[in-house]
Structures are given as structure tokens and as C-alpha cells.
Amino acid sequence: MDIPWGWGGYAAFLDICEIEVDRSDSKGFVMLTFDTTPFPSTPTKWTYRAIYRVGDSRVGQWSKPVSVTVGGIAGAQSAQANNTIKLGQRAPV
């Protein structure tokens, strides 16, 4: 899944990805987490899943995985032409 967005001229300073969620509860998007994992230099598939917790214990079953492509200098250069980047991808300087 590619998620297009612009980096607003801050390409040289990007080092964290803020992830928000819209839970269809009329609150709109709210902050979910910050990911400070270094972005890979080649396109890489990152897969996410979720599970409920009670205290320190997992309960229920894991969600179905959702994958996104992150990273990649070549992808960033081609994306620069249309001002989009992939989720978690460093924008070109």
C-alpha cells in the first residue's frame, strides 16, 4: 500500500513518522504513535498487526496483518516529481 503525501519542504530534517488513526467515532484522526525506527534505504515491506491487552497480558486474537512499503531512495526520487512519498520513507534532500 502506498500512502501519498507531501513533506512540506522539510526533507532534510525528517527522522520520525507520526501515525494517526481515525476510529470512525466523530473525533477524526487522533495520534496513535511515533515510529523512530530508521527508514530503510531500499524499498522494504513492513507489516503491522494489533491485539488487545488487559494490563500486561494479551487477550483475544491478533488482527489480520496490514503491510506498507517503506524506504527506498529510488522510490523517493521518482516520488519527488509528484511530491509524494511512501509511508516511512525519507524524502530526498
C-alpha positions in Angstrom: 0.0 0.0 0.0 1.4 3.4 -1.0 0.2 6.4 1.0 1.0 9.6 -0.9 1.7 12.8 1.0 4.0 15.8 0.7 6.8 16.6 3.1 6.4 20.3 3.1 10.0 21.3 2.4 11.4 19.6 5.5 13.0 16.6 3.7 16.4 17.3 5.2 15.0 17.1 8.7 12.7 14.0 8.6 13.6 11.4 11.3 10.3 10.3 12.8 7.0 9.1 11.5 3.8 10.1 13.4 1.0 7.7 12.9 -2.6 8.7 13.5 -5.9 6.7 13.4 -9.5 7.5 12.6 -11.8 5.2 14.5 -15.0 6.5 12.9 -16.1 7.9 16.3 -16.6 11.5 15.1 -13.3 12.6 16.7 -11.4 12.4 13.3 -7.8 11.5 13.3 -6.0 11.2 16.6 -2.4 10.5 17.5 -1.6 6.8 17.7 2.2 6.5 18.0 5.6 7.8 16.9 7.9 5.4 15.0 11.6 6.4 15.3 12.9 3.2 13.5 15.5 4.3 10.9 13.9 4.2 7.5 15.5 1.6 5.1 17.5 2.8 2.1 15.8 0.3 -0.2 12.0 -0.4 -0.5 11.0 -2.7 2.3 7.7 -4.2 3.3 6.8 -3.5 6.9 3.8 -5.5 8.3 1.7 -4.3 11.2 -0.8 -6.1 13.4 -2.7 -5.4 16.6 -4.0 -7.2 19.6 -6.0 -6.2 22.7 -4.4 -6.1 26.1 -5.6 -6.2 29.7 -2.8 -4.9 31.9 0.3 -6.7 30.8 -1.5 -9.6 29.2 -2.5 -10.1 25.5 -6.2 -11.1 25.1 -8.0 -12.3 22.0 -6.5 -12.9 18.6 -4.1 -10.9 16.5 -5.6 -8.8 13.8 -5.0 -9.6 10.2 -1.7 -8.1 9.1 -1.6 -4.9 7.1 1.6 -4.2 5.0 3.0 -1.0 3.7 6.1 -0.3 1.6 8.6 2.0 3.3 12.0 3.4 2.4 13.9 3.4 -0.9 16.0 6.2 -2.4 15.0 5.4 -5.9 11.3 5.5 -5.0 11.8 8.8 -3.2 13.4 10.3 -6.2 10.6 9.3 -8.5 8.1 10.4 -5.9 9.7 13.8 -5.7 8.4 14.5 -9.1 4.8 14.3 -7.9 5.5 15.5 -4.3 4.6 12.2 -2.6 6.5 9.7 -0.5 5.7 6.2 0.8 4.9 5.7 4.4 8.0 6.0 6.5 10.2 6.9 3.5 12.8 9.6 3.8 12.2 12.3 1.3 15.1 13.3 -0.9 17.1 16.4 0.2 
